[in-house]
Amino acid sequence: MDIALLIIGFLCCLLGIIGSFLPVLPGPPVSWIGLLLLHLTTAVADDWWFLGITGAVALFVFAMDYVIPAMGTKKFGGTRAGMIGTTIGLIVGIIAPIPFGIIIGPFVGAFLGELSNKADNKTALKAAFGSFLGFLTGAFMKFVVSMIFLGLFIKIVWEYKTALFPFFD
């Protein structure tokens, strides 16, 4: 059972990294579930302080992911249409087989979203930049936290390797 929890936990950490860029998956909370599953094994000692602190960080980053793009859009004069365009552009950028689609998509989506909201080209470009900057900031923050969680996962597995993998002893 420990090996199954270990594998599923590791996959959750990897899925959390992918979720840092996909708007459908909450990256850090999924990575945190990987840490939780690791601590549910019989081999790893329960550390509720560690899980509580990392869980609070995951929830904070999850909440900030909704605040930061809105702040970026608002600061640069954008509207809700720009935010919706950013999300649609991200999804299209992921699906479309174009290089750097995940980067170009949100910017173009925000620009088109602002244009659909009756903004002129200059205003739409400025708001698109703000929305794009907010998206990049949020994605970078989620990516860093998810990578740290993966590093912690690997560190803990290494510390408890003999208990997790007794057949290698």
C-alpha positions, 0 to 999 in steps of 0.5 A: 500500500505504501508503494501505491501511495508513494506513486500516486503522491509523486504523480500528484506532484507532477500533475501540480506542476502541469497545473501551474500553467493550466487553468483547469488544475489547481497546481499547488493544492494538487502538489500538496495532496502528493505530500499528504499521500506521502505522509499517509504511508506507514514508513513516513512519520506524521508531521502535521506542522509540515503538512499544515504549513505547506497546506496553508502555502498551497491555499494562499497561492491558490487564492492569490492566483485569482487576485494577481491577474485581476490586479494586473488587468485593473492596473493597466486599465483592463476589464473582465472581458480581458480576463476572460480573453486571457483564459480562452487564449490560454486554452487555445494556446495549449491546444493549438500546435503553434510554438509558444502557444501557451505564452502567445495565446493569453496575450492575444486572447486578452487583446481580443477580449478588450477589443470586443469590449469596445476598447481602442487598439492602444487601450486594448494593448495596454490592458492585454499586457496587464492581463498577460503580466498578471497571468505570467506572475500567477503561473510563475508563483504556482510553478515555483511552489509546485517545484518546491513541493516536488523537491520536498517530496523527493527529500522526504522519500530520500530520508525514508528510503530504507523504510519505503523500499525495504527490499533495497536494504 
